[in-house]
Amino acid sequence: MSPDVGSPVGDLVPPDRVSRSGRSVVELVGVSKVYPNTRDAAVADVTLTVEEGEFFALLGPSGSGKTTTLRMIAGFERPTVGCVRLAGRDVTKLPPYKRDVNTVFQNYALFPHMRVADNVAYPLKFRSVGKAETASRVSEALDRVGMTGFERRLPHQLSGGQRQRVALARALISRPALVLLDEPLGALDLKLRQSMQLMLKRLQREVGITFVYVTHDQGEALAMSDRLAVMHDGRIHQTGAPDEVYFRPKTTFVASFIGKTNLVDAERDATGAVRAGGLALRLATTPAAEQFKVSIRPESILLAEAAEGAANTFDGIVRETIFLGSERELIVEVSGQTLLAKAASNVVLEAGTPIRVGWPAEACVVVVDPAEQAP
Amino acid sequence: MSAASEWSGGAIEEPLGERAKAAGIRVGLASPALLWVLLIVLIPNAIMLLYSFWTNGLGTIIQEFTTKNYSQALQSNVVRALLQRTFLIAVAASLIATAIAYPLAYLIVRRAGRYKLPLALLVVVPLWVSYLMRVFAWKIILGEKGVLNGLLQQAGVIDHPIKALLYSKVTVILTLTYVAVPYVFLSIFTALERLPTALYDAAGDCGASEWSTFRDIIWPLSRPAAVIGFAIAFVITFGDYVTPALVGGLQGTMLGSIILQEFGTANNWPLGAAIAMVILVVSFVFLGAVSLLARTEAVID
């Protein structure tokens, strides 16, 4: 994200700047999944398109339907309604083994009785690939994930990170059009997860295969993906580039799930003036709704002299400061509203200090709650 | 440190004293089980072994070492014929039971959904009924005035009841198979239950059809359980004497019946003990050979 606190929104790149070939690898059209004996749909009316070469993340908390969505793309689950297309072909009713898709499973799902080389070679068994080519492709795939020399090991003789690499090699070896990854780093510790993130991203760029990546970790999704879809309660709340989703959240859920934000209840009167409690807010555009919430990212809030001249400026009082090492978080009270702001870590502000705060009109993002909007 | 313990990652070098202490704790924890094995398995068999080297002298046991019982047993045409027949009946019944229990367990684990446990219970429920009752039930089904003959007569398929249904080798194999199925099923069912469903998904994902998934992944991983199930069935059926006594007739007599006679009406314990020892040795050799089929490198975690 832009570290320039002065004009974070001004840097916003147009959402369509991601270079795409325009050919869709995955298309979900109105897909829903209702499991037997459950009331609520696990996935409700999901429509999305993933384009060739994209690193696409499905982001959401547990139970949001992201894994079910992935399993419907792979063919492990059949949608209750809707249509799944891979490379333009309707595959809704095809079993997994007839789809040009490979999956990296959350718990790796390596075959415990097969050595690393046999695990990786297994998909080639069903693709009439000769012995010599199989051998060269296995060593190439293991080389790509940095597992050369482990060919003769059994899965239980590998660490979690190593198993994940083998699973990845197995998913890549048949050169599918699409690789699905289901929380692939979920079981790894933080350090390993970060190095695996880099490896995955580099690998995806090298092989040019489309990745659909399920994660509940918003940092991971923002850092790795070209585009992402944020899911909650089986629905897609927003799809877009990471910076677009971060700076222009559409729903209260997206605003609060991704990063930290200030969400304030606001209302518009007949003249178009917007008030949030005691604050008169200036927005870039006049919202259509009368009752809504406004999301203001902490890093959009300018302090002291920097705040002067911003569209929204108020006098506030520092209530608390939290030292985070690389930065400092401030809790500032402004006319009865509590706002989270950020300052450099060398700025020392005592609680109780009066301070000017301000933010540009574009920093106020109107968000809605789709649950309240639904009829 | 060996290469193997390096891979497992969790192996920490312990000082020798600590290791001996840990071994002591392990033996201590196992001691009730060890005591049980000693009292119920080892001592009775040792007594049996001792008896097999003594002789019978008009109702008393002459405690002098001799191999006479063994030469008598092994030279007897009756014992040799019965040993062969008993072995074949036990192998046949165990094989058929495994062939029935495996697909049954596979279908219940893969296809039964939420009826999985109730169905598995139905397979095992005969074990709650006394062994004698279960065998006797077949007598009621297959007897001259039994259920099957009655049905066939009523349906007009036959005029007179078929006597050959009961008291034959086939009847014994049928009944022993029925007795063995729940045990084999339990062994296979628990093994298949333990396999993560992600393995089926992963195989399908690699391009394997359900049959290929079974052949390449599921069978190699569950074969040890099928072999163990087969071995349990063999142990149960090889030494059985109740089933042949109830439904076997002369055709279906097994070696267990002879041992029973020697310990009972014939009152020749040393000879009975010697024949029992022969059964024991044959079982050990056979199961040793069978256990080679149960070897696997896979560790499922």
Interface residues (C-beta under 8 A of the other chain):
Chain A: A74 G75 F76 P95 P96 Y97 V101 N102 T103 F105 Q106 N107 A109 L110 F111 P112 H113 Y122 P123 K125 F126 R127 R153 L154 P155 H156 Q157 L158 S159 R170 S174
Chain B: A4 W7 S8 G9 P196 A198 L199 D201 A202 A203 G204 D205 C206 G207 A208 S209 S212 D216 I217 P220 L221 T296 E297 A298 V299 I300 D301
